């Protein structure tokens, strides 16, 4: 069985972060492992607290994973402090990790920054250059590129600049920011659009985590980058289309919408 590792924060409500990553990896046919960067107290209405782990402990988690069950792909999500970013990059380079997918959690789709400027600098310096692919939303792409993005042409210019700066592929997610579900994959000087049908579902908590984890899962199974993105987008469309409705705010998706079997029966 192929394996995948998520390095991210915990979401106590289960819709995003480590919990969403593990559900996604299971649903996409790989064995999931995790290294927790932070604990969060949150639900569908918001986050009330964050407690980061010590960098030494994050390093210890990664040592234990890589020296026993070596992951076929790595997804990196919320790593909000410079020391955590540095130790993550050091360990991934030490163990020559492969198929690294970085979801640069720097800004919400509202545009609000989620990490400080020092952490952004560390992310750019240490983590992005070792990634195979980055999966930023529009606000995150604006931070990475230093360019305003208002149109699809802007997306292409920004994706090209970021890809060339860090020598990796970039999947720029259109999302509701540009009023569509179309994403742009830029790699090796060429680009490809992935067109998606907008699903009228207000419950979108964890979509970024889920997409990046699905990409990592497919890379772990040996699919090429473009095919992995295509399969990941189809999976997230199914999870949104299942119209799960939990919680009082923006709720989670149904990560297990396509799971069938004896042990899922309710009676």
WOTA-V259468 format. One record per pair of residues at least 6 apart in sequence whose C-alpha atoms are under 6 Angstrom apart, sorted by the first residue. I is the first residue (numbers start at 1). J is the second residue. Records with the same first field share a line. If there is no record, write none. Layout:
# WOTA-V259468
I->J  J
This chain:
# WOTA-V259468
2->30
3->30  31  32  71  72
4->32  71  72  73  74
5->32  33  34  71  74
6->34  74  75  76
7->34  35  36  76
8->18  36  37  76  77  78
9->17  18  36  37  38  39  78
10->17  18  39  40
11->17  40
12->41  42
13->43
15->206  252
16->206
21->210  213
22->32
24->255
25->32  217
35->61
37->53
38->51  52  53
39->50  51
40->49  50
41->47  48  49
42->48
44->247  249  250  251
45->249
55->84
72->220
73->98  99  100  216  220
74->100
75->100  101  102  213
76->102  103
77->103
78->105
79->85
80->115
81->119
82->119  122
89->126  127
99->132
100->131  132
101->131  133
102->134
103->134  135
104->136
106->113  114  115  140
107->113  114  140
111->139
129->166
132->168
133->168  169  170
134->170
135->171  172
136->172
137->172  173
142->148
145->158  162
163->169  170
169->186  187
170->185  186
171->184  185
172->183  184
173->183
174->181  182  183
175->181
181->196  198
182->194  195  196
183->193  194
184->192  193
185->191  192
203->250  251  252
205->250  251  252
211->232
214->232
215->228  229  232
218->228
239->253  254  255  257
240->253
244->253  254
